[in-house]
Amino acid sequence: MKKITDLLFRASKSVAKTPLEASSASNISTCGVHDENTYPNVRGLELCRSCEVGMCYICANEHADQFHTIDWGFDIFNRMEAPRNELNDQFNRGFRAKLDLSSLKCPCGNKIAGLRTSTFCAACGTATCSAECHDRFVQSVGKCLFIRNFVSNQKTANIQGLRTILWIN
């Protein structure tokens, strides 16, 4: 078995990463499912291939629950950071990993463990010690794409990712 996995990893290293083609979902601006007054600041960035309707992420979740095919713009991954090493790549592809969360640090250098303000962003998976750090080190440099779901205005200006996974409750 080890030989097979070694061959798979060796083969994957030799294949160059090809950019994903642009999604037609990126041409959508409003949700075609819900009334605009219900969620006025949410953008329609996704396309239900089963219904051929452009929609927001809220409505797309309901369609995905009904086993519809959703195009949410896989071309966004072309802008994301590449894995730093083989272990990071394996983790990103879903391989089993053992993590030492006690040594986890925020991009600012603070320890994550034990801080009431520490969270994991459910959208990008980044652990930060504060909303300000998520905004400064992750969202503002384009590594968390959750903000793309909203119209840019005064009401949405303070959205700082989807920091919902608390370290301490």
C-alpha positions, 0 to 999 in steps of 0.5 A: 500500500505504501508503494501505491501512495508513494507513486500517487504523490510522486505523480501528482508532483510532476503534473503542473497546476493548470488554471481553472477556466472562468466560471459563468457564475461570476457574471451574476449580480443579483439572486434570482431566487429570493426577493431583494428586500429579504437580503438586500446586501447579498450578491448572487455569485452562484449558478444552479446548473440544474435550474439555470438560475443565478443565486446567492450563497444562502439560496444555493445552500438550499439547492445543494441540499436538494442535490442540485449542481451548483457552480460557485466559481471554482476559478477563485482557487486560481487566486488562492495561496499554493500549499507550502509543502507536501504535508500542507498539500495532503492536509488540504486534500483531506488526508488524515492529519494530527495537529498540535493546536496548542502551538497554533499561532495567529498570523500576527504571532499571538498564540491561538490557544486560550484566547476568548477572541480566537476563532477559526473562520468557517469560510477560509479555515484560518485561525486568528486571535481577533477579527482585526487580525482576520481582516488585516492578514487574511481578508484584506489580502484576498485569502478569505473570499467570504466578503465577495458574497456581499455588496460593498457598502456601509452596512457590510463594511465590518464583515470580517469573514465567517469567524464562527468556530470559537476556541473558547465558548 
